[in-house]
Amino acid sequence: MPRIARVFIKTGLVYFLASLLLGLASEFNWLQFSGIVPLFWHLLMVGWITQIIFGVSMWMFPGRTREEGFQAQLWGWLTYIFLNGGLLLRVIAEPATYLATGLLWDVLIVISAVSQVLAALTYITELWPRIQSKEQRRRQRKKKRKQKNSKNK
């Protein structure tokens, strides 16, 4: 399993635990705070489910390269950075928008949303070339073998 897939899945499990704790806290009046319900849903749906989907799909669809590292899996790592950066901004800004008035918190929510949209775009960029039929993959391997053989001669 590629490192990027493992990181997505493990991060998703951390967000799953956080969302469960928030869900539990929302059941007790003395533990509730403003913005807990939208924050719970965001951590559950984006933090857990989306991370798991991204991680498993990057594992299951054969990659462009088998190399590990940031440069070899640039779009996958950018997806991770944008998604989690946006999610962490949301964790900070969501409760703050209920507690304090000010443009700063609204701007952070917008930056969070833009970051998550960028994560979706980089995810599509990473996965799109991987979605191939068996025939396309076979032709690609055959082409690579011919190129390799012509270089060796």
C-alpha positions in Angstrom: 0.0 0.0 0.0 1.5 3.4 -1.0 2.5 5.7 1.8 0.0 8.4 0.7 -2.9 5.9 1.0 -1.8 4.9 4.5 -1.6 8.5 5.6 -5.1 9.3 4.2 -6.6 6.2 5.9 -4.9 6.8 9.3 -5.8 10.5 9.2 -9.4 9.5 8.4 -9.5 7.2 11.5 -8.3 10.1 13.7 -11.1 12.3 12.3 -13.5 9.5 12.9 -12.6 9.3 16.5 -12.8 13.1 16.8 -16.3 13.2 15.2 -17.5 10.4 17.5 -16.2 12.4 20.5 -18.0 15.6 19.2 -21.2 13.6 18.6 -21.0 12.3 22.2 -20.3 15.8 23.5 -23.3 17.2 21.7 -25.6 14.8 23.7 -24.6 16.4 27.0 -25.7 20.0 27.6 -22.7 20.9 29.7 -20.3 19.7 27.0 -22.0 21.5 24.1 -20.6 24.6 22.4 -21.7 26.8 19.6 -21.1 25.3 16.2 -20.7 21.7 17.5 -23.3 20.1 15.2 -21.9 21.5 11.9 -18.4 20.8 13.1 -19.4 17.2 13.9 -20.8 16.7 10.4 -17.9 18.2 8.7 -15.4 16.1 10.6 -17.5 13.0 9.9 -18.1 13.5 6.2 -14.9 15.3 5.1 -12.5 14.2 7.8 -13.5 10.5 7.9 -15.5 9.4 4.9 -13.7 11.5 2.3 -10.3 10.7 3.6 -11.0 7.0 3.6 -12.4 7.2 0.0 -9.4 9.2 -1.2 -6.9 6.8 0.5 -8.5 3.6 -0.7 -8.9 4.8 -4.2 -5.3 5.9 -4.4 -4.4 2.4 -3.2 -6.7 0.5 -5.4 -6.1 2.3 -8.7 -2.6 1.5 -10.0 -0.5 4.6 -9.9 1.6 6.3 -12.6 4.7 5.3 -10.7 5.5 2.9 -7.8 8.0 5.4 -6.4 7.3 6.8 -2.9 7.9 10.4 -1.9 6.4 13.8 -2.4 7.6 14.5 -5.9 6.5 11.1 -7.3 3.0 11.5 -5.8 2.8 15.2 -6.0 -1.0 15.5 -6.8 -1.9 13.0 -4.0 0.2 14.9 -1.4 -1.3 18.2 -2.6 -4.7 16.7 -2.1 -3.9 15.7 1.4 -2.5 19.1 2.3 -5.4 21.1 0.8 -8.0 18.8 2.3 -6.6 18.7 5.8 -5.5 22.3 5.8 -9.0 23.3 4.9 -10.5 21.0 7.5 -8.2 22.3 10.3 -9.2 25.9 9.4 -12.8 24.8 9.6 -12.3 23.3 13.0 -10.9 26.6 14.2 -13.2 29.0 12.4 -16.6 27.2 12.7 -17.0 27.6 16.5 -15.5 31.1 16.4 -18.1 32.3 13.9 -20.8 31.6 16.6 -18.8 33.1 19.4 -17.4 36.3 18.0 -18.4 38.6 15.2 -15.8 39.7 12.8 -14.7 39.3 9.2 -11.7 37.2 10.1 -13.7 34.1 10.9 -15.9 34.4 7.8 -12.8 34.7 5.7 -11.3 31.6 7.3 -14.4 29.7 6.5 -14.2 30.8 2.9 -10.5 29.9 2.7 -11.3 26.5 4.2 -14.0 25.9 1.5 -11.6 27.0 -1.3 -8.9 24.7 0.1 -11.3 21.8 0.1 -12.3 22.6 -3.5 -8.7 22.6 -4.5 -8.3 19.2 -2.8 -11.1 17.9 -5.0 -9.4 19.3 -8.1 -6.0 17.8 -7.2 -7.6 14.5 -6.4 -9.3 14.4 -9.8 -5.9 15.3 -11.4 -4.2 12.4 -9.5 -6.9 9.8 -10.2 -8.0 10.6 -13.8 -5.0 9.0 -15.6 -5.3 5.9 -13.4 -8.8 5.0 -14.6 -8.1 2.8 -17.6 -9.5 -0.4 -19.0 -7.5 -3.5 -19.1 -6.9 -3.0 -22.8 -5.6 0.5 -22.3 -3.3 -0.7 -19.6 -2.1 -3.6 -21.8 -1.3 -1.2 -24.7 0.6 1.1 -22.3 2.7 -1.7 -21.0 3.4 -2.9 -24.5 4.5 0.6 -25.6 6.8 0.9 -22.6 8.4 -2.5 -23.4 9.0 -1.4 -27.0 10.6 1.9 -25.8 12.8 0.0 -23.3 13.9 -2.6 -25.9 14.7 0.2 -28.5 16.9 2.0 -25.9 18.7 -1.3 -25.1 19.6 -2.0 -28.7 
